[in-house]
Amino acid sequence: MNALLILINEIITLYLYTLFVYVIMTLLIQFQMINSYNKIINAIFRALISLHEPLLGKIRQFMPSLSGIDLSPVIVILLLSFLKNLIQDYRLGL
């Protein structure tokens, strides 16, 4: 059971890291600091979109519009950090 909790914890950590990369890439593409027509950049960005948009889209459904500011990644980061802390506390209790 402990190994399964460690695996879930590591998957959440990896998801959080890729979410940070997704948010930074989104900002860099919006400010035209990286070229989204580059095949490698486009492939990476499309993979990150397919990984993160299903969860972010569900969060956006329940959030009010804040004049163009998207806080859904912040909500996801907070929820996953809370889940990681719960797993860590449960694992230490075993």
N, CA, C and O of each residue as an XYZ file, in Angstrom:
376
protein
N       0.828     -1.193      0.000
C       0.000      0.000      0.000
C       0.871      1.254      0.000
O       0.534      2.250     -0.641
N       1.978      1.202      0.713
C       2.871      2.352      0.800
C       3.480      2.678     -0.571
O       3.629      3.848     -0.923
N       3.824      1.656     -1.329
C       4.405      1.874     -2.656
C       3.390      2.524     -3.591
O       3.757      3.366     -4.411
N       2.128      2.145     -3.478
C       1.082      2.750     -4.302
C       0.907      4.229     -3.968
O       0.731      5.052     -4.867
N       0.953      4.563     -2.700
C       0.836      5.968     -2.294
C       2.024      6.793     -2.787
O       1.864      7.944     -3.193
N       3.198      6.205     -2.749
C       4.381      6.907     -3.275
C       4.241      7.132     -4.768
O       4.575      8.207     -5.264
N       3.749      6.131     -5.493
C       3.543      6.267     -6.935
C       2.525      7.366     -7.253
O       2.754      8.175     -8.153
N       1.417      7.405     -6.533
C       0.405      8.445     -6.744
C       0.988      9.816     -6.438
O       0.732     10.778     -7.162
N       1.760      9.907     -5.381
C       2.395     11.167     -5.012
C       3.344     11.649     -6.106
O       3.377     12.838     -6.420
N       4.107     10.741     -6.680
C       5.041     11.115     -7.747
C       4.313     11.502     -9.036
O       4.764     12.395     -9.754
N       3.208     10.849     -9.333
C       2.416     11.208    -10.511
C       1.834     12.609    -10.349
O       1.826     13.395    -11.296
N       1.351     12.918     -9.156
C       0.838     14.263     -8.896
C       1.949     15.297     -9.034
O       1.726     16.372     -9.591
N       3.135     14.987     -8.537
C       4.265     15.904     -8.662
C       4.626     16.141    -10.123
O       4.870     17.279    -10.526
N       4.660     15.083    -10.911
C       4.952     15.214    -12.334
C       3.881     16.034    -13.041
O       4.196     16.857    -13.900
N       2.629     15.817    -12.690
C       1.531     16.585    -13.276
C       1.659     18.071    -12.932
O       1.407     18.931    -13.775
N       2.049     18.364    -11.699
C       2.233     19.764    -11.299
C       3.367     20.418    -12.073
O       3.247     21.569    -12.492
N       4.462     19.703    -12.268
C       5.579     20.259    -13.041
C       5.163     20.539    -14.486
O       5.498     21.585    -15.042
N       4.441     19.610    -15.082
C       4.014     19.843    -16.460
C       2.972     20.949    -16.532
O       2.880     21.637    -17.549
N       2.187     21.135    -15.480
C       1.235     22.247    -15.452
C       1.967     23.585    -15.408
O       1.548     24.540    -16.062
N       3.053     23.663    -14.646
C       3.865     24.883    -14.629
C       4.435     25.167    -16.020
O       4.432     26.310    -16.476
N       4.917     24.136    -16.682
C       5.458     24.304    -18.030
C       4.357     24.759    -18.981
O       4.593     25.615    -19.833
N       3.165     24.199    -18.846
C       2.039     24.578    -19.693
C       1.671     26.050    -19.510
O       1.463     26.767    -20.489
N       1.592     26.494    -18.272
C       1.234     27.890    -18.001
C       2.309     28.831    -18.550
O       1.987     29.851    -19.158
N       3.567     28.497    -18.341
C       4.660     29.350    -18.830
C       4.679     29.368    -20.356
O       4.869     30.424    -20.959
N       4.483     28.209    -20.985
C       4.453     28.181    -22.449
C       3.279     28.973    -22.999
O       3.411     29.641    -24.024
N       2.138     28.907    -22.335
C       0.981     29.676    -22.774
C       1.280     31.173    -22.742
O       0.955     31.900    -23.680
N       1.898     31.621    -21.662
C       2.256     33.041    -21.565
C       3.286     33.438    -22.614
O       3.173     34.500    -23.228
N       4.286     32.593    -22.820
C       5.320     32.912    -23.805
C       4.764     32.941    -25.223
O       5.202     33.746    -26.044
N       3.812     32.077    -25.514
C       3.187     32.089    -26.841
C       2.301     33.321    -26.995
O       2.279     33.936    -28.061
N       1.569     33.687    -25.941
C       0.718     34.865    -26.023
C       1.527     36.138    -26.244
O       1.106     37.018    -26.994
N       2.674     36.240    -25.601
C       3.518     37.423    -25.757
C       4.494     37.294    -26.926
O       5.379     38.132    -27.100
N       4.327     36.246    -27.721
C       5.105     35.983    -28.928
C       6.613     35.953    -28.647
O       7.414     36.461    -29.431
N       6.975     35.358    -27.532
C       8.388     35.202    -27.201
C       8.938     33.892    -27.738
O      10.145     33.760    -27.939
N       8.058     32.922    -27.971
C       8.459     31.694    -28.646
C       7.544     31.513    -29.847
O       6.393     31.948    -29.842
N       8.064     30.879    -30.851
C       7.343     30.704    -32.104
C       6.504     29.439    -32.028
O       7.046     28.337    -31.946
N       5.199     29.588    -32.054
C       4.315     28.429    -31.955
C       4.229     27.669    -33.278
O       3.640     26.589    -33.320
N       4.798     28.202    -34.352
C       4.806     27.505    -35.636
C       5.968     26.521    -35.746
O       6.027     25.742    -36.697
N       6.881     26.547    -34.797
C       7.961     25.575    -34.749
C       7.347     24.198    -34.464
O       6.506     24.072    -33.574
N       7.758     23.175    -35.206
C       7.133     21.858    -35.077
C       7.345     21.245    -33.691
O       6.432     20.636    -33.134
N       8.536     21.405    -33.144
C       8.810     20.819    -31.827
C       8.006     21.528    -30.747
O       7.392     20.882    -29.899
N       8.009     22.862    -30.778
C       7.244     23.641    -29.802
C       5.758     23.321    -29.924
O       5.067     23.151    -28.920
N       5.278     23.240    -31.153
C       3.870     22.938    -31.379
C       3.511     21.544    -30.863
O       2.442     21.364    -30.280
N       4.373     20.570    -31.065
C       4.101     19.210    -30.586
C       4.075     19.162    -29.063
O       3.205     18.524    -28.470
N       5.030     19.839    -28.434
C       5.065     19.874    -26.967
C       3.821     20.568    -26.426
O       3.197     20.097    -25.475
N       3.466     21.696    -27.046
C       2.326     22.464    -26.564
C       1.023     21.693    -26.748
O       0.160     21.719    -25.871
N       0.873     21.010    -27.877
C      -0.338     20.213    -28.100
C      -0.439     19.052    -27.108
O      -1.532     18.709    -26.658
N       0.707     18.448    -26.769
C       0.696     17.378    -25.768
C       0.293     17.920    -24.395
O      -0.462     17.281    -23.663
N       0.803     19.096    -24.059
C       0.433     19.700    -22.776
C      -1.031     20.110    -22.747
O      -1.690     19.999    -21.713
N      -1.542     20.581    -23.876
C      -2.965     20.924    -23.952
C      -3.828     19.682    -23.722
O      -4.790     19.721    -22.954
N      -3.483     18.596    -24.384
C      -4.284     17.379    -24.238
C      -4.169     16.779    -22.836
O      -5.060     16.053    -22.396
N      -3.090     17.075    -22.146
C      -2.903     16.567    -20.790
C      -3.648     17.404    -19.758
O      -4.200     16.858    -18.803
N      -3.670     18.722    -19.937
C      -4.171     19.600    -18.877
C      -5.542     20.214    -19.128
O      -6.247     20.533    -18.170
N      -5.936     20.387    -20.370
C      -7.198     21.067    -20.637
C      -8.435     20.324    -20.131
O      -9.391     20.992    -19.737
N      -8.485     18.990    -20.114
C      -9.692     18.359    -19.557
C      -9.957     18.760    -18.104
O     -11.097     19.058    -17.747
N      -8.936     18.771    -17.280
C      -9.124     19.158    -15.875
C      -9.341     20.657    -15.736
O     -10.204     21.091    -14.973
N      -8.567     21.451    -16.464
C      -8.724     22.898    -16.384
C     -10.083     23.336    -16.911
O     -10.675     24.276    -16.382
N     -10.581     22.676    -17.937
C     -11.905     22.993    -18.477
C     -13.012     22.746    -17.475
O     -13.958     23.528    -17.381
N     -12.898     21.657    -16.722
C     -13.902     21.366    -15.698
C     -13.865     22.406    -14.588
O     -14.912     22.802    -14.074
N     -12.681     22.847    -14.216
C     -12.556     23.877    -13.184
C     -13.133     25.200    -13.700
O     -13.798     25.914    -12.949
N     -12.888     25.531    -14.964
C     -13.390     26.791    -15.535
C     -14.908     26.848    -15.573
O     -15.483     27.936    -15.540
N     -15.566     25.702    -15.642
C     -17.030     25.680    -15.667
C     -17.622     26.234    -14.378
O     -18.702     26.824    -14.398
N     -16.936     26.054    -13.268
C     -17.462     26.457    -11.966
C     -16.937     27.801    -11.489
O     -17.368     28.300    -10.449
N     -16.009     28.394    -12.240
C     -15.428     29.669    -11.818
C     -16.086     30.826    -12.553
O     -16.388     30.719    -13.742
N     -16.308     31.929    -11.852
C     -16.849     33.102    -12.543
C     -15.782     33.751    -13.419
O     -14.585     33.576    -13.189
N     -16.224     34.496    -14.419
C     -15.302     35.184    -15.317
C     -14.676     36.377    -14.586
O     -15.384     37.180    -13.979
N     -13.372     36.483    -14.647
C     -12.658     37.571    -13.979
C     -11.971     38.453    -15.008
O     -10.778     38.731    -14.889
N     -12.701     38.889    -16.001
C     -12.225     39.804    -17.054
C     -10.935     39.323    -17.717
O      -9.969     40.078    -17.831
N     -10.927     38.082    -18.145
C      -9.803     37.563    -18.910
C      -8.700     36.917    -18.098
O      -7.739     36.408    -18.673
N      -8.807     36.920    -16.791
C      -7.784     36.291    -15.950
C      -8.220     34.855    -15.664
O      -9.310     34.618    -15.143
N      -7.368     33.917    -16.007
C      -7.678     32.504    -15.819
C      -6.994     32.008    -14.552
O      -5.772     31.867    -14.507
N      -7.785     31.749    -13.537
C      -7.247     31.270    -12.264
C      -7.382     29.765    -12.097
O      -7.070     29.227    -11.034
N      -7.843     29.085    -13.133
C      -8.026     27.639    -13.012
C      -6.719     26.890    -12.733
O      -6.756     25.927    -11.967
N      -5.556     27.270    -13.309
C      -4.332     26.567    -12.913
C      -3.982     26.741    -11.434
O      -3.435     25.834    -10.807
N      -4.298     27.893    -10.893
C      -4.031     28.123     -9.463
C      -4.898     27.207     -8.615
O      -4.425     26.638     -7.631
N      -6.167     27.061     -8.990
C      -7.077     26.179     -8.254
C      -6.594     24.732     -8.333
O      -6.604     24.014     -7.333
N      -6.173     24.309     -9.521
C      -5.680     22.938     -9.692
C      -4.415     22.715     -8.858
O      -4.266     21.671     -8.222
N      -3.515     23.682     -8.860
C      -2.286     23.558     -8.077
C      -2.610     23.447     -6.591
O      -2.026     22.623     -5.888
N      -3.533     24.267     -6.113
C      -3.913     24.202     -4.701
C      -4.571     22.871     -4.351
O      -4.271     22.285     -3.311
N      -5.463     22.395     -5.211
C      -6.134     21.119     -4.939
C      -5.156     19.941     -4.955
O      -5.219     19.061     -4.097
N      -4.255     19.932     -5.935
C      -3.290     18.828     -6.004
C      -2.274     18.896     -4.871
O      -1.833     17.857     -4.379
N      -1.899     20.089     -4.453
C      -0.999     20.213     -3.308
C      -1.678     19.716     -2.035
O      -1.046     19.065     -1.202
N      -2.963     20.025     -1.887
C      -3.721     19.522     -0.746
C      -3.792     17.995     -0.771
O      -3.631     17.341      0.259
N      -4.034     17.437     -1.957
C      -4.087     15.981     -2.094
C      -2.736     15.345     -1.769
O      -2.675     14.303     -1.116
N      -1.652     15.977     -2.228
C      -0.322     15.455     -1.912
C      -0.071     15.469     -0.409
O       0.505     14.528      0.136
N      -0.499     16.527      0.257
C      -0.320     16.602      1.711
C      -1.146     15.543      2.429
O      -0.688     14.964      3.414
N      -2.367     15.284      1.944
C      -3.178     14.216      2.535
C      -2.511     12.857      2.373
O      -2.481     12.055      3.307
N      -1.982     12.605      1.191
C      -1.300     11.335      0.941
C      -0.073     11.211      1.835
O       0.188     10.148      2.399
N       0.676     12.298      1.962
C       1.878     12.286      2.801
C       1.515     12.015      4.265
O       2.188     11.227      4.930
N       0.470     12.654      4.768
C       0.047     12.423      6.154
C      -0.453     11.007      6.361
O      -0.160     10.389      7.384
N      -1.209     10.482      5.396
C      -1.709      9.124      5.504
C      -0.581      8.113      5.461
O      -0.594      7.114      6.180
N       0.402      8.389      4.601
C       1.541      7.480      4.459
C       2.382      7.444      5.726
O       2.879      6.389      6.122
N       2.538      8.601      6.357
C       3.318      8.646      7.588
C       2.557      7.974      8.743
O       3.169      7.487      9.693
N       1.225      7.953      8.652
C       0.437      7.315      9.683
C       0.432      5.807      9.604
O       0.094      5.132     10.577
N       0.811      5.258      8.430
C       0.805      3.793      8.283
C       1.899      3.168      9.040
O       2.040      1.945      9.026
